[in-house]
Amino acid sequence: MKKNTENFLLSVVIPVLNNVRQFSVLLETLINYDNNQMEIIVIDGGSDDGTVDVIKQHNTSIGYWETGLDKGIADAFNRGIEKAQGKLIAILNSDDYWEESTIQHVLSAMEAEPDADIYYGDLRFVDEEKQESYIKKPNLSRMKYRMNIFHPAMFITRKAYQDIGLYKLDYHYAMDSEWCHRAIESGLKFHYIPHVLTSMRLGGVSDVNFKKSISEYKRSIISHKLASSFEAEIYYYFFLFMRYIMSNRLIWKMVRTMTKERSRNNSDTR
């Protein structure tokens, strides 16, 4: 279902499935940007919780939307990208959201570095259960260890997708990581925007299925020659171990206490 559109500068693809509350807030926020250079695309996976009703209520503000079963997250991404008309394409999950200044930062970056293929920035992780948040800064040089740039804070040119392809359907959890590894291997140009662009709520598919996610990550860094099989295995088991430590509150508290004590002792000996 598509409305008449013109050539947009930015297309934002929103995949959603049964998340009516957060999706409603996100959609209204994007519409209130009042930016006629932005196209909104919604790919609904067959929601039955009222999400489709919200889409219909805002039909005149949405460039394209569809609802129905898909083949997974990567397929939803791809279906949205294939409909996008913007020079830049962003993918924003229905429980993530941009900062008020995000679009302006991206437009400024495009003006400063018009030949970049991928614009990326900082990400704020939000843990609503603990009522905590923290900011992570990307580090492209560490991509062989772990996903160190953040998909919700990335703005990718349509040409980049045309050059190296869309998301692979055989990656169910680390499809964004594999695409970034492919972009690095292909020599695409990344441009860093030194601002928080997106806030991401913890608890997504890759968070819940951590072991499967890092297993796919391991496969990807080997496939794209970012690490040897031996290195990839070491990284894999290291991050599994760290995940176990961090998930065990008692052990994690002991580690933090020991780290602080060591830091204090080092300061005393100076």
C-alpha positions as a Markdown table, in Angstrom:
| # | Residue | x | y | z |
|---|---|---|---|---|
| 1 | Met | 0.0 | 0.0 | 0.0 |
| 2 | Lys | 1.8 | 3.1 | -1.2 |
| 3 | Lys | 1.0 | 6.7 | -1.4 |
| 4 | Asn | 2.3 | 9.2 | -4.0 |
| 5 | Thr | 5.8 | 10.2 | -3.2 |
| 6 | Glu | 8.6 | 12.3 | -4.6 |
| 7 | Asn | 12.4 | 11.8 | -4.3 |
| 8 | Phe | 13.2 | 11.7 | -0.6 |
| 9 | Leu | 16.6 | 12.4 | 1.0 |
| 10 | Leu | 16.0 | 9.9 | 3.8 |
| 11 | Ser | 13.9 | 6.8 | 4.1 |
| 12 | Val | 13.3 | 5.2 | 7.5 |
| 13 | Val | 12.2 | 1.5 | 7.5 |
| 14 | Ile | 10.4 | 0.3 | 10.6 |
| 15 | Pro | 9.9 | -3.5 | 11.0 |
| 16 | Val | 7.3 | -4.3 | 13.6 |
| 17 | Leu | 5.4 | -7.2 | 15.1 |
| 18 | Asn | 2.9 | -6.9 | 17.9 |
| 19 | Asn | 4.4 | -3.9 | 19.6 |
| 20 | Val | 1.5 | -1.4 | 19.4 |
| 21 | Arg | 2.4 | 0.8 | 22.4 |
| 22 | Gln | 6.0 | 1.6 | 21.5 |
| 23 | Phe | 5.4 | 1.6 | 17.8 |
| 24 | Ser | 2.7 | 4.2 | 18.2 |
| 25 | Val | 5.0 | 6.5 | 20.1 |
| 26 | Leu | 7.8 | 6.0 | 17.5 |
| 27 | Leu | 5.5 | 6.7 | 14.6 |
| 28 | Glu | 4.1 | 9.9 | 16.1 |
| 29 | Thr | 7.6 | 11.1 | 16.9 |
| 30 | Leu | 8.7 | 10.6 | 13.4 |
| 31 | Ile | 5.7 | 12.3 | 11.9 |
| 32 | Asn | 6.2 | 15.2 | 14.3 |
| 33 | Tyr | 9.7 | 15.8 | 12.8 |
| 34 | Asp | 7.7 | 17.6 | 10.1 |
| 35 | Asn | 10.5 | 16.9 | 7.6 |
| 36 | Asn | 9.2 | 16.6 | 4.0 |
| 37 | Gln | 12.5 | 15.1 | 3.0 |
| 38 | Met | 11.8 | 12.0 | 5.1 |
| 39 | Glu | 9.9 | 8.9 | 3.9 |
| 40 | Ile | 8.4 | 6.5 | 6.5 |
| 41 | Ile | 8.1 | 2.8 | 5.5 |
| 42 | Val | 6.5 | 0.2 | 7.8 |
| 43 | Ile | 6.9 | -3.5 | 7.4 |
| 44 | Asp | 4.5 | -5.3 | 9.7 |
| 45 | Gly | 4.9 | -9.0 | 10.3 |
| 46 | Gly | 1.3 | -9.8 | 10.7 |
| 47 | Ser | 0.4 | -8.1 | 14.0 |
| 48 | Asp | -2.9 | -8.8 | 15.7 |
| 49 | Asp | -2.5 | -6.4 | 18.7 |
| 50 | Gly | -3.8 | -3.2 | 17.1 |
| 51 | Thr | -0.5 | -2.2 | 15.4 |
| 52 | Val | -2.2 | -2.3 | 11.9 |
| 53 | Asp | -5.0 | 0.0 | 13.2 |
| 54 | Val | -2.3 | 2.5 | 14.2 |
| 55 | Ile | -0.7 | 2.3 | 10.7 |
| 56 | Lys | -4.1 | 2.9 | 9.1 |
| 57 | Gln | -4.8 | 5.9 | 11.3 |
| 58 | His | -1.5 | 7.5 | 10.0 |
| 59 | Asn | -1.8 | 6.2 | 6.5 |
| 60 | Thr | -1.4 | 9.7 | 4.9 |
| 61 | Ser | 1.9 | 10.2 | 6.6 |
| 62 | Ile | 3.4 | 6.8 | 5.7 |
| 63 | Gly | 5.1 | 6.4 | 2.3 |
| 64 | Tyr | 4.6 | 2.6 | 2.1 |
| 65 | Trp | 3.3 | -0.1 | 4.4 |
| 66 | Glu | 2.5 | -3.7 | 4.3 |
| 67 | Thr | 1.4 | -6.4 | 6.7 |
| 68 | Gly | 1.7 | -10.2 | 6.5 |
| 69 | Leu | 4.1 | -13.0 | 7.3 |
| 70 | Asp | 7.7 | -12.6 | 6.4 |
| 71 | Lys | 10.8 | -14.9 | 6.4 |
| 72 | Gly | 12.3 | -13.2 | 9.5 |
| 73 | Ile | 14.0 | -10.0 | 10.4 |
| 74 | Ala | 16.4 | -9.8 | 7.5 |
| 75 | Asp | 13.5 | -10.4 | 5.1 |
| 76 | Ala | 11.6 | -7.5 | 6.7 |
| 77 | Phe | 14.6 | -5.2 | 6.4 |
| 78 | Asn | 15.0 | -6.2 | 2.7 |
| 79 | Arg | 11.4 | -5.6 | 1.8 |
| 80 | Gly | 11.5 | -2.1 | 3.3 |
| 81 | Ile | 14.8 | -1.2 | 1.6 |
| 82 | Glu | 13.4 | -2.4 | -1.8 |
| 83 | Lys | 10.6 | 0.1 | -1.5 |
| 84 | Ala | 12.7 | 3.0 | -0.2 |
| 85 | Gln | 13.2 | 6.0 | -2.5 |
| 86 | Gly | 15.6 | 8.0 | -0.3 |
| 87 | Lys | 19.2 | 8.6 | -0.9 |
| 88 | Leu | 19.9 | 7.5 | 2.7 |
| 89 | Ile | 18.1 | 4.5 | 4.3 |
| 90 | Ala | 17.8 | 4.0 | 8.1 |
| 91 | Ile | 16.3 | 1.0 | 9.8 |
| 92 | Leu | 14.7 | 1.7 | 13.1 |
| 93 | Asn | 13.2 | -1.0 | 15.2 |
| 94 | Ser | 9.7 | -0.2 | 16.7 |
| 95 | Asp | 11.1 | 0.0 | 20.2 |
| 96 | Asp | 14.0 | 2.3 | 19.3 |
| 97 | Tyr | 13.9 | 6.1 | 18.8 |
| 98 | Trp | 16.0 | 8.9 | 17.5 |
| 99 | Glu | 17.2 | 12.0 | 19.4 |
| 100 | Glu | 15.6 | 15.3 | 18.5 |
| 101 | Ser | 18.7 | 16.5 | 16.7 |
| 102 | Thr | 19.5 | 13.2 | 14.9 |
| 103 | Ile | 18.3 | 14.2 | 11.4 |
| 104 | Gln | 20.1 | 17.5 | 11.6 |
| 105 | His | 23.4 | 15.8 | 12.6 |
| 106 | Val | 22.9 | 13.4 | 9.7 |
| 107 | Leu | 22.2 | 16.1 | 7.1 |
| 108 | Ser | 25.3 | 18.0 | 8.3 |
| 109 | Ala | 27.4 | 14.9 | 8.0 |
| 110 | Met | 26.1 | 14.4 | 4.4 |
| 111 | Glu | 27.1 | 17.9 | 3.5 |
| 112 | Ala | 30.5 | 17.5 | 5.1 |
| 113 | Glu | 31.3 | 14.1 | 3.6 |
| 114 | Pro | 29.0 | 13.6 | 0.6 |
| 115 | Asp | 31.0 | 10.6 | -0.7 |
| 116 | Ala | 30.5 | 8.5 | 2.4 |
| 117 | Asp | 28.5 | 5.2 | 2.0 |
| 118 | Ile | 27.6 | 4.8 | 5.7 |
| 119 | Tyr | 27.1 | 7.4 | 8.4 |
| 120 | Tyr | 27.1 | 6.1 | 11.9 |
| 121 | Gly | 27.1 | 7.5 | 15.5 |
| 122 | Asp | 26.7 | 6.8 | 19.2 |
| 123 | Leu | 24.0 | 4.7 | 20.7 |
| 124 | Arg | 22.2 | 5.0 | 24.0 |
| 125 | Phe | 21.2 | 1.7 | 25.5 |
| 126 | Val | 18.1 | 1.9 | 27.7 |
| 127 | Asp | 17.3 | -0.7 | 30.4 |
| 128 | Glu | 13.8 | 0.2 | 31.4 |
| 129 | Glu | 13.6 | -2.6 | 34.0 |
| 130 | Lys | 16.6 | -1.2 | 35.9 |
| 131 | Gln | 15.7 | 2.4 | 34.9 |
| 132 | Glu | 19.3 | 2.8 | 33.7 |
| 133 | Ser | 20.9 | 4.0 | 30.5 |
| 134 | Tyr | 24.4 | 4.2 | 29.1 |
| 135 | Ile | 26.1 | 5.5 | 26.0 |
| 136 | Lys | 28.2 | 3.4 | 23.7 |
| 137 | Lys | 30.6 | 4.9 | 21.2 |
| 138 | Pro | 31.4 | 2.9 | 18.0 |
| 139 | Asn | 34.8 | 1.6 | 17.2 |
| 140 | Leu | 35.2 | 0.4 | 13.6 |
| 141 | Ser | 38.6 | -1.0 | 14.2 |
| 142 | Arg | 37.3 | -3.5 | 16.7 |
| 143 | Met | 34.7 | -5.0 | 14.4 |
| 144 | Lys | 36.5 | -8.4 | 14.2 |
| 145 | Tyr | 35.9 | -8.9 | 18.0 |
| 146 | Arg | 32.3 | -7.8 | 18.4 |
| 147 | Met | 29.7 | -5.6 | 16.8 |
| 148 | Asn | 31.2 | -2.2 | 17.6 |
| 149 | Ile | 29.0 | 0.0 | 15.4 |
| 150 | Phe | 25.3 | 0.1 | 16.0 |
| 151 | His | 22.7 | -0.7 | 13.4 |
| 152 | Pro | 20.0 | 1.6 | 14.8 |
| 153 | Ala | 22.5 | 4.5 | 14.7 |
| 154 | Met | 23.5 | 3.8 | 11.0 |
| 155 | Phe | 22.3 | 5.7 | 7.9 |
| 156 | Ile | 23.3 | 3.8 | 4.7 |
| 157 | Thr | 23.1 | 5.1 | 1.2 |
| 158 | Arg | 20.8 | 3.3 | -1.2 |
| 159 | Lys | 23.9 | 3.0 | -3.5 |
| 160 | Ala | 25.7 | 1.0 | -0.8 |
| 161 | Tyr | 22.9 | -1.6 | -0.8 |
| 162 | Gln | 22.9 | -1.7 | -4.6 |
| 163 | Asp | 26.7 | -2.2 | -4.6 |
| 164 | Ile | 27.1 | -5.0 | -2.0 |
| 165 | Gly | 23.5 | -6.4 | -1.6 |
| 166 | Leu | 20.9 | -6.6 | 1.1 |
| 167 | Tyr | 20.8 | -8.6 | 4.3 |
| 168 | Lys | 21.3 | -12.4 | 4.1 |
| 169 | Leu | 18.4 | -14.5 | 5.1 |
| 170 | Asp | 20.5 | -17.3 | 6.5 |
| 171 | Tyr | 21.6 | -14.9 | 9.3 |
| 172 | His | 18.7 | -14.8 | 11.8 |
| 173 | Tyr | 20.3 | -12.8 | 14.6 |
| 174 | Ala | 23.5 | -11.1 | 13.3 |
| 175 | Met | 22.3 | -10.0 | 9.9 |
| 176 | Asp | 23.3 | -6.5 | 10.6 |
| 177 | Ser | 26.8 | -7.5 | 11.7 |
| 178 | Glu | 27.3 | -9.7 | 8.6 |
| 179 | Trp | 26.3 | -6.7 | 6.3 |
| 180 | Cys | 28.8 | -4.4 | 8.1 |
| 181 | His | 31.5 | -7.0 | 7.7 |
| 182 | Arg | 30.7 | -7.2 | 4.0 |
| 183 | Ala | 30.9 | -3.5 | 3.8 |
| 184 | Ile | 34.3 | -3.4 | 5.4 |
| 185 | Glu | 35.6 | -6.1 | 3.2 |
| 186 | Ser | 34.2 | -4.3 | 0.1 |
| 187 | Gly | 36.0 | -1.1 | 1.0 |
| 188 | Leu | 32.9 | 1.1 | 1.6 |
| 189 | Lys | 33.5 | 4.4 | 3.2 |
| 190 | Phe | 32.3 | 4.9 | 6.8 |
| 191 | His | 31.8 | 8.4 | 8.3 |
| 192 | Tyr | 31.5 | 8.8 | 12.1 |
| 193 | Ile | 29.0 | 11.3 | 13.5 |
| 194 | Pro | 30.2 | 12.2 | 17.1 |
| 195 | His | 26.7 | 12.4 | 18.6 |
| 196 | Val | 24.1 | 10.1 | 20.2 |
| 197 | Leu | 21.8 | 9.4 | 17.3 |
| 198 | Thr | 19.5 | 6.7 | 18.6 |
| 199 | Ser | 18.3 | 5.2 | 21.9 |
| 200 | Met | 17.8 | 1.4 | 21.9 |
| 201 | Arg | 15.8 | -0.5 | 24.5 |
| 202 | Leu | 17.5 | -3.7 | 25.7 |
| 203 | Gly | 15.8 | -7.0 | 25.1 |
| 204 | Gly | 15.8 | -7.4 | 21.4 |
| 205 | Val | 16.1 | -10.7 | 19.5 |
| 206 | Ser | 19.9 | -10.7 | 19.5 |
| 207 | Asp | 19.9 | -9.9 | 23.3 |
| 208 | Val | 17.6 | -12.8 | 24.1 |
| 209 | Asn | 19.4 | -15.2 | 21.8 |
| 210 | Phe | 22.9 | -14.1 | 22.7 |
| 211 | Lys | 24.7 | -17.4 | 22.1 |
| 212 | Lys | 23.1 | -17.9 | 18.6 |
| 213 | Ser | 23.9 | -14.3 | 17.8 |
| 214 | Ile | 27.6 | -14.5 | 18.6 |
| 215 | Ser | 27.8 | -17.9 | 16.8 |
| 216 | Glu | 26.6 | -16.2 | 13.6 |
| 217 | Tyr | 29.0 | -13.3 | 14.3 |
| 218 | Lys | 31.8 | -15.9 | 14.4 |
| 219 | Arg | 30.7 | -17.3 | 11.1 |
| 220 | Ser | 30.7 | -13.9 | 9.5 |
| 221 | Ile | 34.1 | -12.7 | 10.6 |
| 222 | Ile | 35.6 | -15.9 | 9.3 |
| 223 | Ser | 33.7 | -15.6 | 6.0 |
| 224 | His | 34.8 | -12.0 | 5.4 |
| 225 | Lys | 38.4 | -12.7 | 6.5 |
| 226 | Leu | 38.4 | -10.4 | 9.5 |
| 227 | Ala | 39.7 | -13.1 | 11.7 |
| 228 | Ser | 41.1 | -16.6 | 11.4 |
| 229 | Ser | 39.0 | -19.6 | 12.5 |
| 230 | Phe | 41.3 | -19.9 | 15.6 |
| 231 | Glu | 40.9 | -16.2 | 16.5 |
| 232 | Ala | 37.1 | -16.4 | 16.0 |
| 233 | Glu | 36.8 | -19.4 | 18.3 |
| 234 | Ile | 38.7 | -17.5 | 21.0 |
| 235 | Tyr | 36.5 | -14.4 | 20.7 |
| 236 | Tyr | 33.4 | -16.6 | 20.8 |
| 237 | Tyr | 34.2 | -18.4 | 24.0 |
| 238 | Phe | 35.6 | -15.2 | 25.6 |
| 239 | Phe | 32.3 | -13.4 | 25.0 |
| 240 | Leu | 30.3 | -16.4 | 26.2 |
| 241 | Phe | 32.3 | -16.3 | 29.4 |
| 242 | Met | 31.9 | -12.5 | 29.9 |
| 243 | Arg | 28.2 | -12.9 | 29.3 |
| 244 | Tyr | 28.0 | -15.5 | 32.1 |
| 245 | Ile | 30.0 | -13.3 | 34.5 |
| 246 | Met | 27.8 | -10.3 | 33.8 |
| 247 | Ser | 24.6 | -12.3 | 34.1 |
| 248 | Asn | 25.7 | -13.6 | 37.5 |
| 249 | Arg | 25.2 | -10.6 | 39.7 |
| 250 | Leu | 27.3 | -11.9 | 42.6 |
| 251 | Ile | 30.3 | -12.7 | 40.5 |
| 252 | Trp | 30.0 | -9.4 | 38.6 |
| 253 | Lys | 29.8 | -7.5 | 41.9 |
| 254 | Met | 33.0 | -9.3 | 43.1 |
| 255 | Val | 34.8 | -8.5 | 39.8 |
| 256 | Arg | 33.8 | -4.8 | 40.0 |
| 257 | Thr | 34.9 | -4.6 | 43.7 |
| 258 | Met | 38.3 | -6.2 | 42.8 |
| 259 | Thr | 38.8 | -3.8 | 39.9 |
| 260 | Lys | 38.0 | -0.7 | 42.1 |
| 261 | Glu | 40.3 | -2.0 | 44.8 |
| 262 | Arg | 43.1 | -2.6 | 42.4 |
| 263 | Ser | 42.6 | 0.9 | 41.0 |
| 264 | Arg | 42.7 | 2.4 | 44.5 |
| 265 | Asn | 45.9 | 0.5 | 45.3 |
| 266 | Asn | 47.6 | 1.7 | 42.2 |
| 267 | Ser | 46.7 | 5.3 | 43.0 |
| 268 | Asp | 48.1 | 4.9 | 46.6 |
| 269 | Thr | 51.5 | 3.7 | 45.3 |
| 270 | Arg | 52.0 | 6.6 | 43.0 |
